[in-house]
Each structure stands twice: as C-alpha cells, then as structure tokens.
Amino acid sequence: MTEPRPPIPTPARRVPAGLADVWWLAIAGAVVAAAIHVAYTEISFRLFDRFTWVNREFAWLALGGYLASFLAFAVPIAALVLVLRRRISLRVVASFFAALSAFAAILLYQKIHPYAQLALGIGVGVQVGAWIARDAARGMRRVRAIALVGVLSLGLAGLAAGARHRFGEPGRLAALPTPAADAPNIVLLIMDTVRAANMSLYGYARATTPVLDALAHESTVFDWAFSAAPWTAPSHASMMTGVWPSEAGADFLGPMHDSLPTVAEQLAKRGYASGGFMANTGYAGYQVGIARGFTHYEDYPFSFEQALWSTTLAQTGSGRNLMDGLKPGQRWRLRQAILRPNFHTIRVRRAEAQPAAHIARNFFAWRDAIGPRPYFAMLNFMDAHEPYEPPDGFSKRFNGGKEPMDHYDGGIAYEDSVIGTIVSRLRERGELDRTVIIVVADHGEQWGEHGLASSHANSLYMPLLHVPLLVRAPGRATAGQRISSIVSLRDIAATLVDLGGAPPGTLPGVSLANAWSSGRTDKQSPVVAEACAAVNPLPTDPTRLGPIKGSLDSTWHYIHYGDGSEALYAWRTDREELDNRAATPEGRAVVERHRAAIGRALGTGWPPPRRGLF
C-alpha cells in the first residue's frame, strides 16, 4: 500500500496594492520608526544619563519628521500604483515601508556596518511584508490600527512634554515671590567660541568689536578673564553653578549633576523671571542641565526643518547631503547623495543655529510677555563658531572673506553689532540704566597654535582660555575701568546671584563685584581649567592622552596632561607658549606650587584620580 502524497501547496493569491494602502503603510512605517526612536532617546537620557541631543518636544518632532520622510517616499509609489493599476502587489509595498522603518530604527545601533544595517532592514521588511500580505484584509486592519494608535500616542506624549514647557510659564511666573524694589535686570550675553585675541576691545588690529569698544567707556572690562573649560557644556555648567567642570559633571556624553543648585534657581527665590535663549542647542540645550530653574528656555527650534533633522534617515551622510542640497549653491550635494551613498550616521542632532539677531528678537518677545518683574536673561550667540558663516554679509567684511579666520572675525563683528542693537533697544525702552549687562565668551578658539587646527575642547592653551569679560552695571561697576589682574569665569555664578541680592556663599565662588569695587582680585577664585578626555580624538589632540588640568597665576601657566607630562609657560612674555619651563630649576618649584593649588581648588590629591572623562 503506497503512502499518499502530501498535497501540493497552492501559492498565495497575489493581492494588488491600493492607493489607500500606500498611505496607510507609509504612516504605519513612520509611526513605528518614530516610536522606536523616541523610546531609545528617552531611555538613553532618563535611565542612562546620556545626551541624545533633542528638545523637550522630540516626540512631536520625530513623528512629524518621519511622517514627512515616509510620505515623501509614498508619493512616487502612489503614482506608480495609479499608473500601473493593479500590477504592484501589496506585499512589495508593505515590504518597502517595513524595510525603511526597520532600517531607520537599526541606524540607532551604530556598532555594525551601515550596509549590514541596510541588509538587516531589508530582511526584516521582506518578512513583515509577507506577513501583512498573507491575509491582506486582516494585515491592513492591523496596519491602520498601528498608524492610528501610534499617531495618537506620540501626539499625546509630545503634548505632555511640550505643554508643561510651552504653556506652564504663566504658572511658574505666578509662583515667584515678590522681588526687591531695587532688583536690577541682568542680561548675560555669551559669545560662544570667541577668544579675546580677536577682539579690538583687547587690541586686535581689525575693528571686530566697535560696539564693545564704545561700551567699555561705560563698563568695567577684565583684561585677563579665563574660562574654566575649553568648550561649551562644562564652561556653561561652571558659569551657572559656580563649581569646577569636573565637579559639574557635564561632558561630551552626559549632562551635569542634577543635584547642583543653579543661578536661575537662586534668582527665582528672589522673584526673578529667567529666560534662556541658546543658539548652541546641542551643548547648551536643556539636556545639559543648565536650564534648571529657568521660567523660560529656548534651545532646539520647533520647526519643520528640525523635525526632518530628528530622523535617523536625515542623520546619515546621504540624508544630510539631501537636506543641504536644497539650499542655494549646494545643488552638488544632491548629486553626491545619489551617486555616493553614505549611510554612516552622525549622532549629534543637527539644528541650524539661529543667528544672534533672532536670539535677540526672541529675548525681547519674552521680555514683553513677562511684565514689569525683574528678569535674568542668558543669550548664547554662535555666529563665530564653526562653520564660520555669519549672516548679513559679515563673512566678507574682512579681507573679502578669503580665509576662514576672516569669517570668524566677521562672526565676532556680527555678534558685536547685535549687542549694539540690544543696548539701543534697552535704552529706548528706558531699561538700560536698571539693567546689568555682562558680555563674556564660554571659551576661545585655536587657529593653528601648537599645530592644532581651528578647533577647541582639545587643549588648555591660551587661545582657548583667554576670553572677553565686560560688565556694565550702572551704580555698581565703575565705568571706564580696566582690571589687569586675572579672574576665572567660575566666579560668574557668584556674581550673578550677588547682583540679584543673594548673600555671599549662595553659590560657590566669589562675586566679581569685589574686583570691580576695589580693583583687586586676590580674593577671587583661583584660575583653574579642565579639559575632559576626548571621545573621538584626532591624532594631534592633547586630550587623546586623557583629561588635562591646568592653572594660571600672574606669571605662569601650568598644564598637566593625561599621560603625566607637564608644561609651564611664562605666559605674559611667552604669549605663544613655546618655551616649556617645567623642567628648569625655577620651573620645578613653580610646578609644585601649581600642583598644590589645583589640589586645593578641586579638593583632591595630586595628580587627580583618572576616572571618567575628567
């Protein structure tokens, strides 16, 4: 008796894709990619304390960005469905959008090659497409459910995050105590990446700061102010808390410690409204922690372009080229994106830095909304930062913009002009003489010194540490005074809360009012600077060897590198810091002094323990 043959399986019926199917599949694919991306960023930031470079309303931005991207792919597919009628199967369309969604999600995991990510995404997409097409009616019901539930969930998540930020400000203002009658307004203007050496205020040959040159006659200018860190996040954290960068905790990967009291929190206790307006969204955004205590804080713009940047697809090399290729004069990037695919992702979430004039406009709009209450405003300008593209023709103001430093100087001049506009508007409003204006930079920039190209964060040389500091405080700081002794930006925090009426010791550091009232700085904080270990260093970066610490006094600049080597420069006479005196008999005694000074400042033995980035 012969065994019966098993029945031959009949092939699944080919189901053509309808026009509505294309749109639903695109929406569902976008929702899945956005949901995974939002979950990944929240877990990374909330649980693992890692920067994800997004704003509070990322759920909305990611949803909008992925919907726009997937629907853009859906347009030509829908056109093909219309033209070819029933010749494109549902399985093919479902597989495409599932593969695109999977690829977008897999791009979050960067430890495998991009083409392996693409292959894995395609494999997942083919399986999902087959699953949907196996029972088309039931599969598409599930797709529509995923699309609707996902849009609703992400929308509610974005609403919950954004509502508190956007609509909670009146409640935060109402909860503030009554301020002192004579409390001054305080405006902190931070010129990101601007070194003192390139400002005419400090003797530079080019007239980069004519506004500040004139304002100096009404202000106290510190000739030798030094940043506590050579890049944005730790420098801002130190200025907003009064602690040293390694104590603040802000570094390349994670935010500052959330236990630290901030300037805005202390001023709020004295009735101050506070607004932050940050052009440097990545490393001065709310995730750094410096936004804590502000009644209003602006970092990443809530815009269509930022929504597109909030997708992993736009963060690939080809995605960035496609985005940039839409700008005038950048059409070649479109060809590069198509002809030379690049799926490597750049995880720092990109945002077009708002020009200083826009930052100033946003500040005045906020100021008009808060009424007569005294305020503390922090404005971060980024027009002198790489890529050195200041607006309004300033990039060609010097030497026709032939060299990168011409653009850098143009960025400084542009920011100077905006500061002039701010001062003029405050004067027109009758607020200038009851407003303290502090102009400072968070750090400087290198232009080939010590063989280091235009950059920062990688050393503690003078171009990165010597920064401008001007204080216009009518009735408080002496007009026309220049202080030639050294001070640290670590004391900015104590200065700000002192101006707001807080008692000494409210925040670490010493108010600079001691310096401008007496001209002496011997009671100020020591000048100590720290650079954390590099994350992706260049072969020439000193921080590739580990964290760097340094200190300055009236004569010497001491640097301790991550490999244990040391440098000592007589910085007032050796401005280029080329003569290392650490091994000389005189230098050895000075080195011992500076080691002890750093140990006292940081509360640690010497050399400091090499744990973490700092």
Secondary structure as UniProt FT lines:
FT   HELIX           19..42
FT   HELIX           43..47
FT   TURN            56..57
FT   HELIX           58..84
FT   HELIX           85..87
FT   HELIX           90..106
FT   TURN            107..108
FT   HELIX           114..134
FT   HELIX           136..167
FT   HELIX           169..174
FT   TURN            181..182
FT   STRAND          185..191
FT   TURN            192..193
FT   HELIX           196..198
FT   HELIX           200..202
FT   HELIX           210..215
FT   HELIX           216..218
FT   STRAND          220..226
FT   HELIX           232..241
FT   HELIX           245..248
FT   TURN            258..259
FT   HELIX           263..268
FT   TURN            269..271
FT   STRAND          273..278
FT   HELIX           281..284
FT   HELIX           286..288
FT   TURN            290..293
FT   STRAND          296..298
FT   HELIX           304..309
FT   HELIX           312..315
FT   HELIX           317..324
FT   TURN            325..326
FT   TURN            328..329
FT   HELIX           332..339
FT   HELIX           356..370
FT   TURN            371..372
FT   STRAND          375..381
FT   TURN            383..384
FT   TURN            386..387
FT   TURN            391..393
FT   HELIX           394..396
FT   TURN            397..398
FT   HELIX           399..401
FT   HELIX           404..428
FT   TURN            429..430
FT   HELIX           432..434
FT   STRAND          435..440
FT   HELIX           449..451
FT   HELIX           462..465
FT   STRAND          466..467
FT   STRAND          469..472
FT   TURN            474..476
FT   TURN            479..480
FT   STRAND          481..488
FT   HELIX           489..491
FT   HELIX           492..499
FT   TURN            500..501
FT   TURN            504..505
FT   HELIX           513..518
FT   TURN            522..523
FT   STRAND          527..531
FT   TURN            539..540
FT   HELIX           542..545
FT   STRAND          548..552
FT   STRAND          556..560
FT   TURN            562..563
FT   STRAND          566..570
FT   TURN            571..573
FT   TURN            575..576
FT   TURN            582..583
FT   HELIX           585..602
//
